[in-house]
Amino acid sequence: MRRSGRRGSAIGRKAGSTTVEMAFVLPLFLLVTVGTFEFGRAWLTVNTVNHASREAVRLAVTIECLTANNLTVITKANDILATAGLTGATVTNTAPFGDPPAVTVAIALNASFMTGVGPLLGFSFTGLIPLTDTATMRYERPTCPP
């Protein structure tokens, strides 16, 4: 039986190059996949905060003699956020102001990364994404005397 002068087979050389290619492609693939998840979750969180502020201001404009930081308004916003699994938000509302009178509800929330990859890549030093949203509507009740 005769042996050829070559060492290694073509299959062995292809397997080695496939491993090297995978070493280059896999990190990029994982970065895109994790980035898609993080972006989707951040988008959902922003929409939930937006929804909570709109619903809270809708309630606030119907409360007679509304005062700033009304507990009913704050509870409404926090209940919506808690249903979505978001806690630790700061919710404030104003008393009716201006002409015509209007009410504003503001929500501030520090949302965290889902996978923890963001801080590793330098997207945030704390691992938190500060989100804020405000909603303003015209006050529907007559203003009360001070």
N, CA and C of each residue as an Amber inpcrd file, in Angstrom:
protein
   438
   0.8390000  -1.1600000   0.0000000   0.0000000   0.0000000   0.0000000
   0.8900000   1.2310000   0.0000000   0.5130000   2.1280000  -0.8500000
   1.3200000   3.3270000  -1.0260000   0.6780000   4.5330000  -0.3570000
   1.4740000   5.3470000   0.2500000   0.9610000   6.5610000   0.8920000
   1.3030000   7.7560000   0.0190000   0.3930000   8.7010000   0.0380000
   0.6770000   9.9030000  -0.7440000   1.6370000  10.7800000   0.0510000
   2.2260000  11.7130000  -0.6200000   3.2000000  12.5890000   0.0040000
   2.5700000  13.6830000   0.8700000   1.2770000  13.8360000   0.8070000
   0.6210000  14.9070000   1.5640000   0.3550000  14.4580000   2.9980000
   0.4050000  15.4010000   3.8700000   0.0260000  15.1180000   5.2450000
  -1.3460000  15.7280000   5.4970000  -2.2590000  14.9970000   6.1230000
  -3.5970000  15.4830000   6.3930000  -4.4630000  15.3780000   5.1600000
  -5.7080000  15.3370000   5.3720000  -6.6210000  15.2170000   4.2430000
  -7.3300000  16.5420000   4.0110000  -8.0510000  16.6100000   2.9310000
  -8.8200000  17.8180000   2.6090000  -9.9140000  18.0450000   3.6460000
 -10.4660000  16.9830000   4.1670000 -11.5210000  17.1030000   5.1690000
 -10.9680000  17.7590000   6.4310000  -9.8110000  17.4020000   6.8630000
  -9.1950000  17.9730000   8.0470000  -8.9060000  19.4560000   7.8760000
  -8.4680000  19.8650000   6.6940000  -8.1980000  21.2760000   6.4440000
  -9.4850000  22.0840000   6.4410000 -10.5710000  21.5360000   5.8970000
 -11.8500000  22.2520000   5.8600000 -12.4450000  22.3830000   7.2590000
 -12.2900000  21.3580000   8.0630000 -12.8180000  21.4180000   9.4260000
 -12.1080000  22.5120000  10.2150000 -10.8420000  22.6640000  10.0390000
 -10.0840000  23.7050000  10.7340000 -10.5060000  25.0910000  10.2960000
 -10.7180000  25.2780000   9.0070000 -11.1310000  26.5990000   8.5290000
 -12.5650000  26.9100000   8.9640000 -13.3950000  25.8890000   9.0610000
 -14.7640000  26.0960000   9.5300000 -14.7680000  26.5510000  10.9860000
 -13.8970000  25.9940000  11.7830000 -13.7960000  26.3950000  13.1880000
 -13.3470000  27.8440000  13.3060000 -12.4000000  28.2440000  12.5070000
 -11.9150000  29.6270000  12.5420000 -13.0190000  30.5830000  12.0870000
 -13.7360000  30.2100000  11.0240000 -14.8360000  31.0560000  10.5520000
 -15.9170000  31.1900000  11.6170000 -16.2190000  30.1040000  12.2830000
 -17.2320000  30.1380000  13.3380000 -16.7780000  31.0220000  14.4880000
 -15.5070000  31.0150000  14.8030000 -14.9780000  31.8550000  15.8700000
 -15.1490000  33.3420000  15.5380000 -15.1240000  33.6970000  14.2730000
 -15.3410000  35.0830000  13.8670000 -16.8310000  35.4450000  13.8020000
 -17.6550000  34.5370000  13.3300000 -19.0590000  34.8230000  13.0600000
 -19.9290000  34.7050000  14.3170000 -19.6570000  33.7440000  15.1820000
 -20.5060000  33.4950000  16.3460000 -20.6560000  34.7100000  17.2650000
 -19.5790000  35.4190000  17.6240000 -19.7670000  36.6020000  18.4870000
 -20.6570000  37.6710000  17.8360000 -20.4970000  37.8760000  16.5460000
 -21.3500000  38.8560000  15.8590000 -22.8030000  38.4080000  15.8420000
 -23.0300000  37.1370000  15.5990000 -24.3880000  36.5980000  15.5950000
 -25.0340000  36.7490000  16.9750000 -24.2910000  36.4240000  18.0210000
 -24.8190000  36.5450000  19.3800000 -25.0800000  38.0050000  19.7440000
 -24.2090000  38.9120000  19.3080000 -24.4020000  40.3330000  19.5810000
 -25.6830000  40.8380000  18.9190000 -25.9280000  40.4700000  17.6880000
 -27.1490000  40.8820000  16.9920000 -28.3780000  40.2740000  17.6620000
 -28.3020000  39.0140000  18.0400000 -29.4440000  38.3520000  18.6850000
 -29.7680000  38.9840000  20.0320000 -28.7690000  39.1690000  20.8710000
 -28.9860000  39.7680000  22.1880000 -29.4360000  41.2210000  22.0250000
 -28.8670000  41.9340000  21.0810000 -29.2720000  43.3150000  20.8160000
 -30.7300000  43.4140000  20.4130000 -31.2030000  42.4540000  19.6380000
 -32.6080000  42.4330000  19.2400000 -33.5080000  42.2360000  20.4460000
 -33.1470000  41.3330000  21.3290000 -33.9290000  41.1220000  22.5500000
 -33.9360000  42.3700000  23.4290000 -32.7750000  42.9710000  23.6140000
 -32.6800000  44.1630000  24.4610000 -33.4940000  45.3170000  23.8830000
 -33.4010000  45.5340000  22.5780000 -34.1460000  46.6130000  21.9470000
 -35.6530000  46.3700000  22.0610000 -36.0750000  45.1460000  21.8490000
 -37.4940000  44.8150000  21.9560000 -38.0270000  45.0360000  23.3580000
 -37.2630000  44.6520000  24.3510000 -37.7020000  44.8490000  25.7400000
 -37.7130000  46.3220000  26.1010000 -36.7200000  47.0810000  25.6380000
 -36.6990000  48.5210000  25.9110000 -37.8930000  49.2040000  25.2450000
 -38.2200000  48.7850000  24.0330000 -39.3630000  49.3630000  23.3260000
 -40.6560000  49.0690000  24.0850000 -40.8120000  47.8530000  24.5690000
 -41.9900000  47.4760000  25.3490000 -42.0700000  48.2940000  26.6370000
 -40.9500000  48.4990000  27.2970000 -40.9290000  49.2710000  28.5330000
 -41.3180000  50.7260000  28.2780000 -40.8010000  51.3160000  27.2160000
 -41.1470000  52.6930000  26.8760000 -42.6440000  52.8090000  26.5980000
 -43.1860000  51.8730000  25.8490000 -44.6180000  51.9070000  25.5490000
 -45.4620000  51.7240000  26.8070000 -45.0220000  50.8940000  27.7280000
 -45.7600000  50.6810000  28.9760000 -45.7430000  51.9340000  29.8420000
 -44.5990000  52.5970000  29.9390000 -44.5080000  53.8460000  30.7090000
 -45.3950000  54.9110000  30.0680000 -45.3880000  54.9830000  28.7470000
 -46.2390000  55.9230000  28.0280000 -47.7140000  55.6500000  28.3170000
 -48.1020000  54.3880000  28.2670000 -49.4870000  54.0000000  28.5360000
 -49.8800000  54.3550000  29.9750000 -49.0020000  54.0900000  30.9240000
 -49.3050000  54.3840000  32.3280000 -49.4970000  55.8820000  32.5530000
 -48.6690000  56.7030000  31.9320000 -48.8200000  58.1540000  32.1190000
 -50.1070000  58.6610000  31.4820000 -50.4730000  58.1320000  30.3230000
 -51.7190000  58.5600000  29.6730000 -52.9440000  58.1480000  30.4900000
 -52.9510000  56.9240000  30.9920000 -54.0940000  56.4630000  31.7850000
 -54.1950000  57.2230000  33.1040000 -53.0590000  57.5230000  33.7170000
 -53.0720000  58.2630000  34.9790000 -53.5690000  59.6880000  34.7720000
 -53.1690000  60.3340000  33.6870000 -53.6350000  61.7040000  33.4520000
 -55.1150000  61.7080000  33.0640000 -55.5760000  60.6460000  32.3950000
 -57.0110000  60.5440000  32.0900000 -57.8360000  60.4690000  33.3740000
 -57.3130000  59.7630000  34.3610000 -57.9980000  59.6950000  35.6560000
 -57.8950000  61.0340000  36.3830000 -56.7290000  61.6600000  36.3250000
 -56.4960000  62.9040000  37.0690000 -57.4170000  64.0290000  36.6130000
 -57.7160000  64.1150000  35.3360000 -58.5310000  65.2340000  34.8570000
 -59.9920000  65.1060000  35.2710000 -60.3800000  63.9630000  35.8030000
 -61.7740000  63.7790000  36.2330000 -61.9530000  63.8890000  37.7440000
 -60.8580000  64.0250000  38.4850000 -60.9430000  64.1170000  39.9530000
 -61.2750000  65.5420000  40.3540000 -62.3160000  65.6800000  41.1620000
 -62.7340000  67.0050000  41.6070000 -61.7350000  67.5450000  42.6190000
 -61.4000000  68.8120000  42.4920000 -60.4500000  69.5080000  43.3840000
 -59.1200000  68.7620000  43.4620000 -58.5620000  68.4520000  42.3290000
 -57.2920000  67.7190000  42.2600000 -56.1630000  68.5360000  42.8620000
 -55.3410000  67.8720000  43.6400000 -54.1420000  68.4980000  44.1970000
 -52.9160000  67.8160000  43.6020000 -51.7760000  68.4450000  43.7800000
 -50.5330000  67.8640000  43.2690000 -50.2280000  66.5560000  44.0000000
 -49.6620000  65.6150000  43.2780000 -49.2680000  64.3060000  43.8050000
 -50.4180000  63.5790000  44.4960000 -51.5310000  63.5270000  43.7990000
 -52.7240000  62.8460000  44.2950000 -52.4520000  61.3460000  44.3700000
 -52.7680000  60.7230000  45.5010000 -52.4710000  59.3110000  45.7240000
 -53.2280000  58.4030000  44.7610000 -54.4480000  58.7520000  44.3740000
 -55.2260000  57.9360000  43.4360000 -54.5500000  57.8860000  42.0630000
 -54.0440000  59.0180000  41.6140000 -53.3700000  59.0940000  40.3100000
 -52.0700000  58.3010000  40.3440000 -51.3110000  58.4620000  41.4010000
 -50.0330000  57.7460000  41.5260000 -50.2680000  56.2390000  41.5950000
 -51.2880000  55.8240000  42.3390000 -51.6000000  54.4010000  42.4450000
 -52.0110000  53.8190000  41.1010000 -52.7900000  54.5650000  40.3160000
 -53.2150000  54.1020000  38.9920000 -52.0010000  53.8300000  38.1030000
 -51.0740000  54.7590000  38.0540000 -49.8790000  54.5850000  37.2210000
 -49.0240000  53.4240000  37.7260000 -48.8260000  53.3350000  39.0380000
 -48.0050000  52.2530000  39.5890000 -48.6470000  50.8860000  39.3890000
 -49.9760000  50.8110000  39.4130000 -50.6540000  49.5330000  39.1630000
 -50.4200000  49.0560000  37.7300000 -50.4970000  49.9740000  36.7750000
 -50.2580000  49.6070000  35.3740000 -48.8120000  49.1550000  35.1900000
 -47.8830000  49.8680000  35.7980000 -46.4700000  49.4960000  35.6790000
 -46.1940000  48.1550000  36.3640000 -46.8060000  47.9330000  37.5200000
 -46.5950000  46.6750000  38.2490000 -47.1450000  45.4890000  37.4750000
 -48.2450000  45.6850000  36.7730000 -48.8030000  44.6130000  35.9490000
 -47.8060000  44.1790000  34.8790000 -47.0170000  45.1110000  34.3830000
 -46.0000000  44.8010000  33.3700000 -44.6760000  44.3750000  33.9970000
 -44.6220000  44.2980000  35.3250000 -43.3940000  43.8690000  35.9950000
 -42.3840000  44.9850000  36.1810000 -42.8250000  46.2340000  36.1080000
 -41.9310000  47.3800000  36.2780000 -42.1980000  48.0070000  37.6430000
 -41.1780000  48.0760000  38.4570000 -41.3160000  48.6540000  39.7910000
 -40.2640000  49.7340000  39.9940000 -40.4680000  50.5410000  41.0070000
 -39.4840000  51.5690000  41.3450000 -39.6510000  52.8630000  40.5820000
 -40.8130000  53.1040000  39.9890000 -41.0410000  54.3310000  39.2270000
 -41.3990000  55.4780000  40.1640000 -41.0320000  56.6700000  39.7570000
 -41.4280000  57.8840000  40.4610000 -42.5330000  58.5380000  39.6540000
 -43.7210000  58.6460000  40.2380000 -44.8810000  59.2070000  39.5540000
 -45.2850000  60.4910000  40.2640000 -45.4600000  61.5580000  39.5020000
 -45.9270000  62.8280000  40.0540000 -47.0240000  63.3870000  39.1640000
 -47.9120000  64.1780000  39.7680000 -48.8960000  64.9050000  38.9790000
 -48.9960000  66.3220000  39.4990000 -49.3840000  67.2280000  38.6230000
 -49.5310000  68.6200000  39.0030000 -50.9840000  68.9090000  39.3320000
 -51.2020000  69.9840000  40.0520000 -52.5560000  70.4940000  40.2440000
 -52.9310000  71.2160000  38.9420000 -54.2240000  71.4180000  38.6870000
 -54.6100000  72.1290000  37.4640000 -53.9460000  73.5020000  37.3930000
 -53.4070000  73.8520000  36.2290000 -52.7160000  75.1240000  36.0560000
 -52.9960000  75.6560000  34.6540000 -52.8220000  76.9460000  34.4790000
 -52.9320000  77.5640000  33.1630000 -54.3560000  77.9330000  32.7970000
 -54.5000000  78.4480000  31.5830000 -55.8120000  78.8260000  31.0660000
 -55.9190000  78.3450000  29.6310000 -56.6810000  77.3510000  29.3060000
 -57.5400000  76.5600000  30.1750000 -56.6960000  75.6720000  31.0830000
 -57.2590000  75.2910000  32.2340000 -56.4680000  74.4940000  33.1830000
 -56.0990000  73.1220000  32.6170000 -54.8840000  72.7090000  32.8970000
 -54.3860000  71.4170000  32.4330000 -53.6930000  70.7030000  33.5820000
 -53.6020000  69.3860000  33.4450000 -52.9450000  68.5380000  34.4400000
 -51.8480000  67.7590000  33.7430000 -50.7110000  67.6160000  34.3940000
 -49.5920000  66.8540000  33.8400000 -49.2180000  65.7280000  34.8000000
 -48.9960000  64.5420000  34.2480000 -48.4900000  63.4040000  35.0040000
 -47.1170000  63.0630000  34.4290000 -46.1330000  62.9170000  35.2840000
 -44.7720000  62.5740000  34.8690000 -44.3480000  61.2780000  35.5490000
 -43.6930000  60.4180000  34.7640000 -43.1920000  59.1450000  35.2920000
 -41.7040000  59.0520000  34.9620000 -40.9040000  58.7120000  35.9500000
 -39.4750000  58.4620000  35.7660000 -39.1790000  57.0480000  36.2560000
 -38.4660000  56.3030000  35.4260000 -38.1800000  54.9040000  35.7430000
 -36.7880000  54.5490000  35.2500000 -36.0440000  53.8250000  36.0520000
 -34.7550000  53.2820000  35.6350000 -34.9620000  51.8230000  35.2570000
 -34.9460000  51.5400000  33.9680000 -35.1340000  50.1780000  33.4820000
 -33.7760000  49.4950000  33.3770000 -33.7370000  48.2180000  33.6890000
 -32.4690000  47.4840000  33.6450000 -32.3710000  46.6740000  32.3550000
 -31.1470000  46.3060000  32.0160000 -30.9230000  45.4490000  30.8620000
 -31.3960000  44.0370000  31.1940000 -31.9130000  43.3480000  30.2050000
 -32.4290000  41.9980000  30.4080000 -31.2880000  40.9890000  30.5150000
 -30.2820000  41.1160000  29.6730000 -29.2250000  40.1110000  29.6120000
 -27.9590000  40.5130000  30.3480000 -27.7890000  41.7840000  30.6440000
 -26.5690000  42.2320000  31.2980000 -25.4180000  42.4560000  30.3480000
 -25.6570000  42.3440000  29.0550000 -24.5910000  42.5380000  28.0700000
 -24.3280000  44.0160000  27.8290000 -25.3500000  44.8590000  27.9770000
 -25.2030000  46.2910000  27.7210000 -24.0620000  46.9330000  28.4800000
 -23.9830000  46.7710000  29.7960000 -22.8710000  47.3790000  30.5200000
 -21.5020000  46.8230000  30.1130000 -21.4630000  45.5730000  29.7120000
 -20.1840000  45.0000000  29.2780000 -19.6820000  45.6610000  28.0040000
 -20.6080000  46.0730000  27.1450000 -20.2320000  46.6930000  25.8740000
 -20.1430000  48.2070000  25.9680000 -20.3530000  48.7640000  27.1490000
 -20.2030000  50.1980000  27.3440000 -21.4390000  51.0100000  27.0200000
 -22.6240000  50.3850000  26.9520000 -23.8330000  51.1390000  26.6660000
 -24.2830000  51.9460000  27.8680000 -23.9520000  51.5260000  29.0430000
 -24.3460000  52.2260000  30.2620000 -23.3680000  51.8410000  31.3590000
 -23.0050000  52.8070000  32.1700000 -22.0710000  52.5020000  33.2420000
 -22.7540000  51.8250000  34.4180000 -24.0360000  52.0910000  34.6170000
 -24.7350000  51.5450000  35.7640000 -25.5530000  50.3080000  35.4220000
 -25.7870000  50.0550000  34.1620000 -26.6510000  48.9470000  33.7810000
 -28.1120000  49.3290000  33.8150000 -28.4050000  50.6320000  33.9210000
 -29.7780000  51.1170000  33.9610000 -30.0290000  52.0840000  32.8000000
 -31.2570000  52.0590000  32.3050000 -31.6600000  52.9680000  31.2400000
 -32.6830000  53.9370000  31.8480000 -32.3530000  55.2250000  31.9760000
 -33.3280000  56.1590000  32.5410000 -34.4220000  56.4800000  31.5210000
 -35.6730000  56.2480000  31.8980000 -36.8160000  56.5330000  31.0310000
 -37.7200000  57.5340000  31.7210000 -38.2080000  58.5090000  30.9780000
 -39.1690000  59.4640000  31.5060000 -40.2720000  59.6710000  30.4860000
 -41.4580000  59.9790000  30.9780000 -42.5760000  60.2720000  30.0990000
 -43.5230000  61.2160000  30.8190000 -44.0960000  62.1430000  30.0830000
 -45.0980000  63.0410000  30.6390000 -46.3150000  63.0470000  29.7310000
 -47.4540000  63.2470000  30.3390000 -48.6970000  63.3690000  29.5890000
 -49.4830000  64.5280000  30.1800000 -50.0400000  65.3750000  29.3260000
 -50.8060000  66.5350000  29.7650000 -52.1700000  66.5150000  29.1010000
 -53.2000000  66.7900000  29.8890000 -54.5640000  66.8790000  29.3680000
 -55.2760000  68.0630000  30.0120000 -56.2860000  68.5260000  29.3320000
 -57.0920000  69.6220000  29.8570000 -57.9310000  69.1230000  31.0300000
 -57.9780000  69.9170000  32.0990000 -58.7280000  69.5640000  33.3040000
 -60.2170000  69.7180000  33.0120000 -61.0060000  68.6940000  33.2900000
 -62.4100000  68.6720000  32.9050000 -63.3570000  69.1810000  33.9850000
 -62.8710000  69.4000000  35.1540000 -63.7090000  69.8820000  36.2640000
 -63.4850000  71.3770000  36.4510000 -64.4470000  72.0560000  37.0700000
 -64.1760000  73.4580000  37.4210000 -63.0830000  73.5090000  38.4810000
 -62.2240000  74.4680000  38.3720000 -61.1270000  74.5680000  39.3520000
 -61.6990000  74.9720000  40.7030000 -61.1410000  74.4020000  41.7270000
 -61.6020000  74.6740000  43.0910000 -60.8920000  75.9000000  43.6340000
 -61.5400000  76.6010000  44.5480000 -60.8470000  77.7470000  45.1510000
 -59.6700000  77.2660000  46.0010000 -58.6290000  78.0680000  46.0450000
 -57.4350000  77.6650000  46.8250000 -57.6700000  77.6120000  48.3020000
